[in-house]
Amino acid sequence: MPLYRLDPRFPELFPDPVRVNGEGPACFGGDLSPDRLFNAYRLGYFPWFAEGEPILWWHPNPRFVLYPDRLRISKSMRPYFNQGKYRVTYDTHFRRVMEECRSLHRPGQWGSWITDELIAGYVALHELGIAHSVEVYEGEELVGGLYGLALGKVFFGESMFFKRPNASKFGFISLVQRLERRGYRMIDCQQETGHLKSLGGQAIPRTEFLDRLSLIPDEETERGKWQ
């Protein structure tokens, strides 16, 4: 399949997702402006590239998602909630959560795809009330968190970090429960991991994923800071 090049003059233009590569990058170029990021996620694209590389946009097939009403909480996690091991807040330290995700060492990975340019783009979306963060505290110490975007009743998860056992999982479970209470239909996890699969994530065909995204324009997006 061809690797499409995005025109930097037109942030709303992306190739038809049905026609792009589902295994490697789908297109490249453009920028990380709020308009570009908004239009990308609305169509199911997300950026993922290393420092010094051109901006690469991905649209995996199949897509890994989690439906909030199918969340699985293991027995080992229940004591964390029963005992109030951690405390969760939303949208209090968005930039710091991104920076912590960037600094987390991941086995087999050199550096991080979370560049300064990427942080600037997502922080701008956060200031527009579209990107959100989850902070997990032990006492007054930030020990875990994650961030992503909310469009319509779909949450697009991006990255997470932890400094204490199961802190990121605690934050993710808390987020999923919050999203379910507010009628969210789906969480985009992008690609499969054992961690997300254990929580109830599943792979679905790209066509099914796009059908679910097609409902977003008719849904109200929960803008502004989350409480």
C-alpha positions as a printed NumPy array, in Angstrom:
array([[  0.   ,   0.   ,   0.   ],
       [  1.209,   3.568,  -0.682],
       [  2.453,   5.749,   2.157],
       [  0.462,   8.963,   1.837],
       [  2.044,  12.362,   2.425],
       [ -0.057,  14.953,   4.26 ],
       [ -0.263,  18.519,   3.006],
       [  0.767,  20.902,   5.833],
       [ -1.602,  23.544,   4.456],
       [ -4.739,  21.486,   5.059],
       [ -4.994,  20.001,   8.595],
       [ -8.416,  18.535,   7.847],
       [ -7.208,  16.334,   4.985],
       [ -6.341,  12.692,   5.682],
       [ -6.577,   9.715,   3.325],
       [ -9.609,   7.456,   3.5  ],
       [ -8.839,   5.133,   6.473],
       [-10.196,   2.129,   4.592],
       [ -7.44 ,   2.467,   1.993],
       [ -4.366,   2.885,   4.216],
       [ -1.833,   0.419,   5.579],
       [ -3.085,  -1.358,   8.691],
       [  0.245,  -2.89 ,   9.69 ],
       [  2.742,  -0.041,   9.292],
       [  2.501,   3.741,   9.065],
       [ -0.515,   4.955,   7.113],
       [  0.796,   8.414,   6.182],
       [  3.446,  10.937,   7.134],
       [  4.054,  14.657,   7.36 ],
       [  1.734,  17.459,   8.314],
       [  2.082,  18.901,  11.804],
       [  0.884,  18.414,  15.382],
       [ -1.376,  21.424,  15.604],
       [ -4.625,  21.084,  17.589],
       [ -6.644,  21.169,  14.356],
       [ -4.558,  18.393,  12.819],
       [ -4.721,  16.213,  15.938],
       [ -8.473,  16.747,  16.294],
       [ -9.128,  15.718,  12.693],
       [ -6.753,  12.761,  12.974],
       [ -8.434,  11.212,  16.001],
       [-11.903,  11.816,  14.627],
       [-10.915,   9.508,  11.75 ],
       [ -8.98 ,   7.044,  13.93 ],
       [ -5.417,   8.169,  13.154],
       [ -2.791,   8.788,  15.815],
       [  0.843,   9.977,  15.64 ],
       [  3.681,   7.695,  16.67 ],
       [  7.287,   8.428,  15.695],
       [ 10.735,   8.827,  17.214],
       [ 12.675,  12.025,  17.76 ],
       [ 14.286,  13.119,  14.482],
       [ 11.87 ,  11.14 ,  12.288],
       [  9.127,  12.651,  10.135],
       [  5.706,  12.636,  11.782],
       [  4.194,   9.203,  11.186],
       [  0.432,   8.569,  11.444],
       [ -0.951,   5.097,  12.179],
       [ -4.3  ,   3.371,  11.713],
       [ -3.884,  -0.277,  12.841],
       [ -6.027,  -3.113,  11.586],
       [ -7.296,  -4.807,  13.695],
       [ -7.821,  -2.163,  16.369],
       [ -7.556,  -2.886,  20.081],
       [-10.389,  -1.397,  22.132],
       [-12.106,  -1.775,  25.486],
       [-15.838,  -1.422,  26.038],
       [-16.429,   0.134,  29.474],
       [-19.184,  -2.305,  30.405],
       [-16.787,  -5.217,  29.773],
       [-14.055,  -4.044,  32.137],
       [-12.48 ,  -6.874,  34.12 ],
       [-11.074,  -6.149,  37.576],
       [ -8.839,  -8.928,  38.872],
       [ -9.058, -10.181,  42.457],
       [ -5.55 ,  -8.858,  43.069],
       [ -6.707,  -5.296,  42.309],
       [ -9.777,  -5.271,  44.552],
       [ -7.86 ,  -4.688,  47.821],
       [ -6.342,  -1.535,  46.286],
       [ -9.834,  -0.078,  45.932],
       [-11.284,  -1.517,  49.128],
       [ -8.425,  -0.041,  51.147],
       [ -8.24 ,   3.24 ,  49.23 ],
       [ -4.594,   2.573,  48.404],
       [ -4.4  ,   5.437,  45.909],
       [ -6.257,   8.68 ,  45.206],
       [ -7.303,   9.739,  41.701],
       [ -7.75 ,  13.215,  40.23 ],
       [ -8.422,  14.452,  36.693],
       [ -6.882,  17.287,  34.688],
       [ -4.757,  18.715,  37.508],
       [ -1.273,  18.108,  36.015],
       [ -1.71 ,  17.327,  32.317],
       [  1.736,  18.391,  31.118],
       [  3.456,  16.654,  34.036],
       [  1.644,  13.387,  33.274],
       [  2.882,  13.549,  29.678],
       [  6.42 ,  14.26 ,  30.851],
       [  6.299,  11.348,  33.293],
       [  5.076,   9.071,  30.481],
       [  8.01 ,  10.252,  28.371],
       [ 10.56 ,   9.521,  31.095],
       [  9.269,   6.011,  31.852],
       [ 11.762,   3.363,  30.733],
       [ 10.154,   0.674,  28.587],
       [ 12.134,  -2.539,  27.914],
       [ 13.395,  -2.79 ,  24.347],
       [ 12.683,   0.855,  23.581],
       [ 15.334,   3.521,  23.082],
       [ 14.044,   6.953,  23.981],
       [ 10.418,   7.968,  23.648],
       [  7.957,   8.966,  20.947],
       [  6.638,  11.73 ,  23.242],
       [  8.584,  14.662,  21.813],
       [  8.447,  18.32 ,  22.849],
       [  6.387,  19.013,  19.737],
       [  3.95 ,  16.262,  20.657],
       [  3.59 ,  17.579,  24.209],
       [  2.897,  21.076,  22.884],
       [  0.166,  19.755,  20.581],
       [ -1.608,  17.754,  23.276],
       [ -1.287,  20.523,  25.86 ],
       [ -3.036,  22.812,  23.365],
       [ -5.828,  20.227,  23.047],
       [ -6.01 ,  20.047,  26.838],
       [ -6.429,  23.813,  27.011],
       [ -9.302,  23.441,  24.536],
       [-10.926,  20.921,  26.896],
       [-10.492,  17.897,  24.592],
       [ -7.408,  16.142,  26.005],
       [ -7.535,  14.894,  29.591],
       [ -5.222,  13.432,  32.197],
       [ -5.679,  11.037,  35.093],
       [ -3.398,  11.48 ,  38.114],
       [ -2.834,   8.776,  40.733],
       [ -1.493,   9.796,  44.144],
       [ -0.15 ,   7.929,  47.129],
       [ -0.517,  10.522,  49.846],
       [  0.687,  13.715,  48.166],
       [  3.077,  11.973,  45.741],
       [  2.173,  11.522,  42.084],
       [  2.817,   7.811,  41.473],
       [  0.935,   7.079,  38.256],
       [ -1.229,   8.478,  35.52 ],
       [ -2.375,   8.448,  31.921],
       [ -3.728,  10.802,  29.292],
       [ -5.844,  10.774,  26.15 ],
       [ -8.608,  12.52 ,  24.205],
       [-12.391,  12.487,  24.48 ],
       [-14.448,  12.946,  21.312],
       [-18.158,  12.251,  21.501],
       [-18.574,   9.142,  23.624],
       [-15.195,   7.648,  22.676],
       [-12.023,   8.044,  24.731],
       [ -8.712,   7.681,  22.877],
       [ -6.049,   6.476,  25.308],
       [ -2.465,   7.504,  24.622],
       [  0.086,   6.56 ,  27.279],
       [  0.426,   5.796,  30.989],
       [  3.126,   5.619,  33.658],
       [  3.569,   4.218,  37.155],
       [  6.015,   4.55 ,  40.039],
       [  4.233,   2.199,  42.461],
       [  2.783,  -1.289,  41.908],
       [ -0.448,  -1.206,  39.879],
       [ -0.71 ,   2.587,  40.081],
       [ -1.383,   3.007,  36.348],
       [ -3.863,   0.128,  36.414],
       [ -5.642,   1.773,  39.362],
       [ -5.902,   4.997,  37.373],
       [ -7.099,   3.235,  34.234],
       [ -9.797,   1.273,  36.076],
       [-10.97 ,   4.463,  37.789],
       [-11.126,   6.198,  34.401],
       [-13.105,   3.37 ,  32.784],
       [-15.631,   3.431,  35.626],
       [-15.988,   7.184,  35.233],
       [-16.479,   6.872,  31.472],
       [-19.126,   4.178,  31.881],
       [-21.106,   6.362,  34.305],
       [-21.117,   9.099,  31.651],
       [-22.259,   6.894,  28.811],
       [-19.003,   6.404,  26.891],
       [-19.227,   3.597,  24.357],
       [-15.616,   2.707,  23.684],
       [-11.998,   3.27 ,  24.699],
       [ -9.453,   3.143,  21.903],
       [ -6.344,   1.341,  23.167],
       [ -4.715,   1.407,  19.704],
       [ -2.67 ,  -1.806,  19.896],
       [ -2.835,  -4.926,  22.018],
       [ -0.842,  -5.322,  25.217],
       [ -1.112,  -8.046,  27.84 ],
       [ -1.895,  -5.389,  30.439],
       [ -4.918,  -4.076,  28.517],
       [ -6.091,  -7.523,  27.465],
       [ -6.216,  -8.598,  31.118],
       [ -8.566,  -5.668,  31.769],
       [-10.999,  -6.762,  29.075],
       [ -9.56 ,  -5.222,  25.919],
       [-10.228,  -6.919,  22.589],
       [ -9.255,  -6.621,  18.93 ],
       [-11.916,  -5.614,  16.412],
       [-11.77 ,  -5.166,  12.613],
       [-11.012,  -1.697,  11.333],
       [-14.416,  -1.517,   9.624],
       [-16.181,  -2.06 ,  12.954],
       [-13.955,   0.52 ,  14.62 ],
       [-14.76 ,   3.094,  11.919],
       [-18.484,   2.372,  12.231],
       [-18.253,   3.256,  15.93 ],
       [-16.295,   6.427,  15.209],
       [-18.938,   7.504,  12.698],
       [-21.345,   8.188,  15.593],
       [-19.074,  10.853,  17.147],
       [-20.404,  13.877,  15.147],
       [-23.889,  13.257,  16.563],
       [-22.663,  13.008,  20.167],
       [-21.823,  15.761,  22.619],
       [-18.133,  15.992,  23.484],
       [-17.452,  16.461,  27.199],
       [-15.266,  19.56 ,  26.977],
       [-13.505,  21.393,  29.751],
       [-11.704,  20.204,  32.871],
       [-12.963,  16.993,  34.408],
       [-13.728,  16.921,  38.102]])
